[in-house]
Amino acid sequence: MKRRKGFYSISVVSKMFAVHQQTIRMYEKEGLICPKRTEGNTRLFSEEDVDRLEHVINLTHKMGVNIAGVQMILKLQGKMKKMQEEMNKLFETAQVQLDVEKNQIKSEMDKDGKILLDMKKECGCDDDKATDSDEHDSKEFNDWEIEYEDKD
């Protein structure tokens, strides 16, 4: 159902979902929804309140879940959402840490590669085959890294 943005009164919300206003009041009393109140104590339903009410109505009317069941479902969904957010933060932190470690290793490999090249030059092992092989190995490493990164 397409809705305009803003706040809705209980009468408008009850018409949206074809439920009695008393049903909505009962859902509020049971703690399933928590609309805001004006200074005159009139209920004002935000978009989030309307979405939550729609979910409650689907559970009770369409799926036949009782109030206690709805409370349990909403509680578990809230916990699952919180856990998912925590997992996402952990994955982001791990990804940042892996990127830092990858860059450190790459930097160390580049330094070590330069040291090896300098050592080859010092000992007189600076022939074309060694240089070609080093360039080929370096290219293979960079290609592997790109392939690895593209698999995300």
C-alpha positions as CSV (number, residue, x, y, z in Angstrom):
1,M,0.0,0.0,0.0
2,K,1.5,3.4,-1.0
3,R,1.4,5.9,1.8
4,R,2.4,9.6,2.1
5,K,5.2,10.4,4.4
6,G,4.3,11.9,7.8
7,F,2.3,11.1,10.8
8,Y,-1.2,9.5,10.9
9,S,-4.0,9.5,13.4
10,I,-5.5,6.3,14.8
11,S,-8.6,6.7,12.6
12,V,-6.5,6.9,9.4
13,V,-4.4,4.0,10.4
14,S,-7.4,1.9,11.3
15,K,-8.8,2.6,7.8
16,M,-5.5,1.7,6.1
17,F,-5.6,-1.8,7.5
18,A,-9.4,-2.2,7.9
19,V,-9.1,-2.9,11.6
20,H,-11.1,-1.4,14.5
21,Q,-9.4,1.4,16.4
22,Q,-9.9,-0.6,19.6
23,T,-7.8,-3.4,18.1
24,I,-5.0,-0.8,17.6
25,R,-5.4,0.5,21.2
26,M,-5.2,-3.1,22.5
27,Y,-1.9,-3.7,20.5
28,E,-0.5,-0.5,22.1
29,K,-1.7,-1.6,25.6
30,E,0.1,-5.0,25.0
31,G,3.3,-3.1,24.0
32,L,3.3,-4.3,20.4
33,I,3.3,-0.8,19.1
34,C,4.3,2.5,20.6
35,P,2.9,5.5,18.7
36,K,3.9,9.0,19.8
37,R,1.5,11.2,21.6
38,T,0.7,14.9,21.1
39,E,0.3,17.3,24.1
40,G,-3.4,16.6,23.8
41,N,-2.7,12.9,24.2
42,T,-3.7,12.1,20.6
43,R,-1.8,9.1,19.0
44,L,0.5,9.9,16.1
45,F,1.7,7.0,14.1
46,S,5.0,7.5,12.2
47,E,6.0,5.4,9.1
48,E,7.9,3.0,11.4
49,D,4.9,2.7,13.7
50,V,2.6,2.0,10.7
51,D,5.1,-0.6,9.3
52,R,5.3,-2.3,12.7
53,L,1.5,-2.3,13.0
54,E,1.3,-3.8,9.6
55,H,3.6,-6.6,10.7
56,V,1.6,-7.2,13.8
57,I,-1.7,-7.3,11.8
58,N,-0.1,-9.8,9.4
59,L,1.0,-12.0,12.2
60,T,-2.3,-11.9,14.1
61,H,-4.9,-11.8,11.3
62,K,-3.3,-13.6,8.4
63,M,-1.1,-16.1,10.2
64,G,-3.2,-16.6,13.3
65,V,-0.5,-15.9,15.9
66,N,-1.8,-14.9,19.3
67,I,-0.6,-11.8,21.2
68,A,2.0,-13.7,23.3
69,G,3.4,-15.2,20.1
70,V,3.6,-11.8,18.4
71,Q,5.5,-10.5,21.5
72,M,7.9,-13.4,21.3
73,I,8.4,-13.0,17.5
74,L,9.0,-9.3,17.8
75,K,11.4,-9.8,20.6
76,L,13.4,-12.4,18.7
77,Q,13.4,-10.3,15.5
78,G,14.8,-7.4,17.5
79,K,17.5,-9.6,19.0
80,M,18.3,-11.0,15.5
81,K,18.6,-7.5,14.1
82,K,20.9,-6.5,16.9
83,M,23.1,-9.6,16.4
84,Q,23.2,-9.0,12.6
85,E,24.4,-5.4,13.2
86,E,27.0,-6.7,15.6
87,M,28.2,-9.3,13.1
88,N,28.4,-6.7,10.4
89,K,30.5,-4.5,12.6
90,L,32.8,-7.5,13.4
91,F,33.1,-8.3,9.7
92,E,33.9,-4.7,8.8
93,T,36.6,-4.6,11.5
94,A,38.0,-7.9,10.4
95,Q,38.1,-6.7,6.7
96,V,39.9,-3.5,7.7
97,Q,42.4,-5.5,9.7
98,L,42.9,-7.9,6.8
99,D,43.4,-5.0,4.4
100,V,46.0,-3.4,6.7
101,E,47.9,-6.7,7.1
102,K,47.7,-7.4,3.4
103,N,49.2,-3.9,2.7
104,Q,51.9,-4.5,5.3
105,I,52.8,-7.9,3.7
106,K,52.8,-6.4,0.2
107,S,55.1,-3.6,1.4
108,E,57.4,-6.0,3.1
109,M,57.5,-8.2,-0.1
110,D,58.3,-5.2,-2.2
111,K,61.1,-4.2,0.2
112,D,62.4,-7.7,0.2
113,G,62.2,-7.9,-3.6
114,K,64.3,-4.7,-3.9
115,I,66.8,-6.0,-1.4
116,L,67.1,-9.3,-3.4
117,L,67.6,-7.4,-6.6
118,D,70.3,-5.2,-5.0
119,M,72.0,-8.4,-3.7
120,K,71.9,-9.9,-7.2
121,K,73.5,-6.8,-8.6
122,E,76.2,-6.8,-6.0
123,C,77.2,-10.4,-6.5
124,G,77.1,-10.1,-10.3
125,C,74.0,-12.2,-10.8
126,D,72.3,-9.4,-12.8
127,D,71.7,-11.3,-16.0
128,D,68.6,-10.8,-18.2
129,K,67.1,-14.2,-17.2
130,A,67.0,-13.4,-13.5
131,T,65.4,-10.0,-14.2
132,D,62.9,-11.5,-16.6
133,S,62.0,-14.2,-14.1
134,D,61.6,-11.7,-11.3
135,E,59.3,-9.5,-13.5
136,H,57.3,-12.6,-14.4
137,D,56.9,-13.7,-10.8
138,S,55.9,-10.2,-9.8
139,K,53.3,-10.1,-12.5
140,E,51.9,-13.4,-11.5
141,F,51.6,-12.2,-7.9
142,N,49.9,-9.0,-8.9
143,D,47.5,-11.0,-11.2
144,W,46.7,-13.4,-8.4
145,E,46.0,-10.5,-6.1
146,I,43.6,-9.0,-8.6
147,E,41.8,-12.3,-9.2
148,Y,41.5,-12.8,-5.5
149,E,40.0,-9.3,-5.0
150,D,37.5,-9.7,-7.9
151,K,35.9,-12.8,-6.3
152,D,34.1,-10.6,-3.7
